[in-house]
């Protein structure tokens, strides 16, 4: 399965995977508005590949069922909460 990957110019570390290059028909208009103008990154073959921040099986399933996959960055760790939790354990 091939897919095209685009990055958001509005949202850091946010990527959109679609089935066919430049075909955003399956992506909701609201998402495209939030995502901003997509910047093409690459076309990749998903079989036999691992992805850095996304589960390749989830990506393939979303592409097959919904027509796109949105990769967002992991949440930022609240260092104060982490410090408090560490202090509570000790």
N, C-alpha and C positions, 0 to 999 in steps of 0.2 A: 504494500500500500504506500503510495506516494502522497505527500502532503506539502503544502506551502506554508511557510512561517513568516509572519509579519510582526514587527514590534511597534508599540505605541510611542508616539512622540510626546503624548500628554502624560502618560503614566510610566514611571521608571520600572524597568524589569517586568513589563507586562507584554505578553506575546499572544498572538492569535494564530491558531492552526486551522487551515481550511483545506478542503479536498483538491481544489483546482486553483492554480495561480490566477489572481485578480478576479475570482468569482465569489463575491460576498453576498450572493442571493440568500443563503441560509442564515446569515448573521442578522439578528434583529437590528432595526434602525436605531433604537435607543442605545444598544451596545456600541454601535459604530460611532454615535455621537460622543459617548463617553470615552471611547478608545481613541478617537481623533483620526487624523489621516494616517493610514497604515503605511509603514515603511517596509518594503520587501527585504527579507533577510536571506532566505534560501528555500530550496526544495530538497526534501530528504525522503529516503525510503525508511519506513518505520520497522520493517521486519528485521529481526536480529540486532536491533539497536537499543541502547539505553539512553535515556534523556536525563539531563542534569537535575532539573527541578520538577519533572512530571513523570508520572507512571505511564509508560508507553502503552500498556493495555487500556488504561482509562482514555488516553488520547485516541487510540484506534476505535474504541467503543463509541466515544462521543462523535467522532467523524462519521462513523457508520450510521448512527441513530439520529443525531441532531444536525450534523453537517459542519460543525465547528467545535473547537476546544479553546477555552480561554485560560491561559496560564498567568496567574498573578503571583507576585512575590510572597514569600512566607511572612507571617506577621512579625513585627518588630518586638523583640523581647523587652518587657518592662524591667529594667535593671533594678529599680527600687523594690518592686514586688519580689524579684528573685533574691535580692539581698535579705529582705525580711523573712522570706521562707527559709533561707539558709540559716539565718540567726535563730529562728524558731526550732529548727532541728537540733542545733547545738546546745 
